[in-house]
């Protein structure tokens, strides 16, 4: 019984890798247990999301995109 408690304590200290674009840990885990790079990435995403509410959703890239309509050649 003692070894189970010890293992559980050790498991809580170990930080697991989080898959790219996975927001579930942000909402379900203590932020003190999450990697700093993950927290920074999420905060950047939420800032972009908040900015997008005000300015309209735009692609995060500065690359020009092809128009979705065809031009008449007349």
Secondary structure, 3 states (H helix, E strand, C coil): CHHHHHHHHHHHHCCCCCCCCCCHHHHHCCHHHCCHHHHHHHHHHHHHHHHHHHHCCCCCCCCCCCCCCCCCCC
